[in-house]
Amino acid sequence: MNPSESKKFLIAGLGNIGDEYANTRHNIGFIVLDALAMDLKATFKSGRLGAVATLRFKGRSLVLLKPSTYMNLSGKAIQYWMNTENIPRENTLVVLDDLDLPTGAFRMKKKGGDGGHNGLNHIIMTTGTEEVPRLRIGVGNEFAKGHQIDYVLGKWTKEEEKIMLPRVNLAVDAIKSFICEGVDKAMNQYNNK
């Protein structure tokens, strides 16, 4: 299906549920989805396989999803909502953390591999395609060898928070551009900001 033929979109922010994971680097997807929901005046409710907000935005139907499956099983929730709401993969955007990008940097892509990200790997395996648009948000990689898990599950430093707060708002703008103008225009406009 051509994305322009469908006016339904799924925006999924990846993270882990539970207070111990709140405000960690790995949960940037949840943080961005919370900011998007606040910007669009939407409220998350407990739904099947995650916290879900449904709303209308500029003539389009949106499903915002924060999977409750934990990061490594994110594909289960995303596939369920894509199927249930009949949303094409071209209109699905996954928001996630990226260790290969500097803190606060963006990379929106139409498709690609998992880049070593277990949540994205599960989405690719579950949907059967690498052609799932994603917005990768850099969390840096300032960790000692063998301490990657501690780093991504660690809380933001004060310095990182100063960088990330305006970047979260810019990520919200990038997502709205994806919804209204399509992935190509959103990539051109936001990937080098």
SELOTOR-405999 format. One record per residue (C-alpha): residue in one letter; x, y, z. Coordinates in steps of 0.05 Angstrom, whole numbers, plus 5000, padded with zeros to 4 digits. Example, Ala and Ser with C-alpha at 12.3 -4.5 7.8 and 13.67 -1.06 7.14 Angstrom:
# SELOTOR-405999
a:5246:4910:5156
s:5273:4979:5143
//
This chain:
# SELOTOR-405999
m:5000:5000:5000
n:5025:5069:4983
p:5033:5110:5047
s:4993:5166:5016
e:4934:5118:5008
s:4931:5106:5082
k:4918:5160:5133
k:4935:5116:5192
f:5002:5117:5227
l:5035:5078:5283
i:5089:5114:5322
a:5124:5067:5370
g:5175:5089:5422
l:5219:5034:5449
g:5237:5026:5522
n:5229:4983:5583
i:5171:4988:5631
g:5182:4998:5705
d:5206:5054:5750
e:5277:5028:5750
y:5282:5042:5675
a:5251:5111:5676
n:5297:5166:5648
t:5349:5117:5625
r:5385:5123:5558
h:5352:5059:5532
n:5283:5091:5544
i:5292:5151:5498
g:5236:5122:5455
f:5187:5126:5514
i:5212:5196:5531
v:5200:5221:5460
l:5131:5188:5457
d:5111:5221:5523
a:5133:5289:5494
l:5095:5276:5429
a:5032:5256:5468
m:5038:5319:5510
d:5047:5362:5448
l:4986:5331:5414
k:4945:5332:5479
a:4937:5256:5478
t:4933:5210:5537
f:4963:5140:5542
k:4918:5084:5567
s:4936:5013:5583
g:4924:4972:5520
r:4942:4906:5490
l:5018:4896:5495
g:5031:4968:5515
a:5010:5038:5533
v:4969:5066:5475
a:4943:5134:5455
t:4897:5143:5395
l:4882:5211:5364
r:4871:5251:5301
f:4924:5298:5276
k:4918:5340:5212
g:4868:5292:5181
r:4907:5229:5200
s:4893:5175:5252
l:4951:5162:5298
v:4966:5105:5345
l:5022:5121:5394
l:5051:5059:5426
k:5099:5047:5484
p:5107:4971:5484
s:5101:4935:5551
t:5137:4874:5524
y:5206:4898:5545
m:5256:4922:5494
n:5278:4854:5467
l:5207:4833:5448
s:5184:4899:5419
g:5165:4868:5352
k:5107:4830:5384
a:5072:4894:5404
i:5088:4931:5340
q:5064:4874:5295
y:5000:4867:5336
w:4982:4941:5329
m:5001:4944:5255
n:4955:4885:5242
t:4898:4906:5288
e:4896:4977:5260
n:4914:4957:5189
i:4973:5005:5187
p:5024:4994:5131
r:5097:4988:5151
e:5113:5051:5111
n:5069:5089:5160
t:5101:5058:5221
l:5157:5096:5255
v:5200:5065:5310
v:5236:5113:5357
l:5297:5083:5392
d:5365:5096:5423
d:5430:5089:5384
l:5499:5079:5414
d:5533:5095:5348
l:5508:5166:5346
p:5533:5223:5390
t:5485:5243:5446
g:5425:5279:5416
a:5441:5265:5343
f:5385:5240:5297
r:5382:5190:5240
m:5315:5178:5208
k:5318:5120:5158
k:5267:5084:5114
k:5299:5016:5126
g:5362:4981:5147
g:5392:4929:5193
d:5385:4928:5268
g:5453:4961:5282
g:5462:4914:5341
h:5398:4939:5375
n:5359:4880:5404
g:5292:4915:5402
l:5299:4933:5328
n:5325:4863:5314
h:5261:4834:5343
i:5218:4882:5302
i:5254:4861:5238
m:5247:4787:5255
t:5173:4794:5274
t:5152:4837:5215
g:5197:4798:5166
t:5227:4860:5136
e:5281:4912:5146
e:5237:4963:5112
v:5209:4994:5175
p:5222:5068:5182
r:5259:5087:5245
l:5284:5149:5282
r:5349:5133:5317
i:5368:5181:5372
g:5441:5181:5394
v:5456:5166:5467
g:5532:5167:5458
n:5579:5111:5477
e:5620:5135:5536
f:5627:5068:5570
a:5684:5021:5584
k:5690:4956:5545
g:5641:4905:5571
h:5596:4957:5605
q:5547:4971:5548
i:5486:4944:5586
d:5502:4985:5648
y:5510:5047:5603
v:5444:5041:5564
l:5406:5024:5628
g:5440:5081:5664
k:5407:5148:5680
w:5423:5211:5641
t:5477:5255:5670
k:5461:5329:5682
e:5503:5348:5622
e:5467:5298:5578
e:5399:5323:5602
k:5418:5394:5580
i:5434:5367:5510
m:5374:5320:5506
l:5316:5365:5529
p:5315:5408:5466
r:5331:5347:5423
v:5268:5312:5448
n:5227:5371:5425
l:5262:5369:5357
a:5247:5294:5353
v:5173:5311:5363
d:5177:5359:5304
a:5212:5306:5262
i:5157:5256:5277
k:5103:5306:5258
s:5141:5318:5193
f:5143:5243:5180
i:5067:5240:5190
c:5050:5301:5148
e:5104:5303:5095
g:5131:5233:5090
v:5197:5200:5108
d:5239:5230:5052
k:5223:5302:5070
a:5230:5288:5144
m:5298:5256:5132
n:5322:5315:5090
q:5297:5365:5141
y:5320:5333:5206
n:5377:5285:5196
n:5431:5338:5198
k:5401:5383:5251
//
